[in-house]
């Protein structure tokens, strides 16, 4: 079924469609996710059902968000309709909070082979509903995954690293090559696991402020912190938080950036 439709379907470039086709990679992903019958799952972008079909055979219910009408029609004809609920929708426009809060006390597991052209935007959007999420598993372009997991004092460490690592514990599950997809992308990929770090804070407000502070800090990576963040914090304040004013933005840890945001909120600096 899958291979037959794979040959017929013409991937839509503007939707970033690169379908996972390597059965070994698919099996390993499902094995590493450790899916249980009672899990509440949401898939972002089903594609041709490489993950949708086997996962629908494990869980009681699966929710799928897919933007491509043809793929929605294909899946609706070829999977268990009583198990899988498919929404024809752009994942970036879906109201996750409105949908998830209907399931009082239930934490969802979200997964998908994300289109490279929306992966970062989607990740920043889904962070805002962390209180409803048990864990997440996503395929990213390797370069983006490297930035997400990058550590301080490295070239790839930046705003995306800081924001994601503040809200999640992140683990590499596996790497996938260009050959594992159809059509073949120009880059390799990495499958990551995200476990939310629950904090009793206004997530949306904190995300905005963390984004603001890191935007100023990384506007010029070569500037030392006392100069780039001087409009918000004086040298004495930085030292009181254990931050060397002579360090550059890539030398400051996630915890130290979070302390700066805590201070902004505490003293109402903005």
C-alpha positions, 0 to 999 in steps of 0.5 A: 500500500505505502510503496504503491502510493509513494510511486504515484504521489508527487511531493509538493515542494512548498510544503517541504514534503520529504517522506520517510521510507527506510523501514529500519529507521521507521521501526527504530523510531517506534521502538525508541518511542516506547508507545503504549496502548493508553498513550494519547498521541498527536502526529504533525504531518502524517505524510504517506503514513510511514509512522501513522500506520504502525502507531495506529496499530498500537494505540487506542486513539491517534490524532493526525494533523495534515495539510495535504488534501490528497494525503488526508484522502489516502490515509482515510481510505487505508487506516483504521478510521475508528482509531485515527482522527485526521484534521486537514489543517496547517499545523502552524495555525492549529489552536493547540491550547483550545484542543488540548485543554478539553482533555482535562488532566491528560498529557499528550505525546506529540511526534512527526517528521517535520517539514524543514521549512516550518520546524523551528517555527513549529517548535516555538509555537508548541512550547506555549502548551507545554503543560499539556505535553508528556513528551515530543519526538521530531525529525529535524534537519541535522543543522537545526538539530545541532543548534538545538542541542548545542552547548555553551562555548560552541559556535552552534550555541545560540538563541534556539539552543537556549530557548529549547534547552530551558523548556526541555530535556533533549536527547538524540534518538537517531540520525537519518541520511538523505537516502532515507527519504523520498524525495531525497533532501539535500541534507541529513536529519536527526530525530530528537526527543523532548521532555518538558521541564515543568516550571511554575511560570507564565510560559508565554511571557517567559518565552517572549522575554527569553527571546528578547534577551537572547536577541539582544545578546546575539545580535553581535556575537563578538560583543561582550555581555556588558556591552550588548546587554548594557541597556538592561543590566549594569556590570554589578548586576551581571556579577551578582548573578554569577555572569562574567561581564567580559564573556560573549553571549555564547559563553553564558549558560541557559541557567544564567540567561534564565536568571536574567529573565527572572530579574526582569520579571522580579524588578519589572525592568520592561 
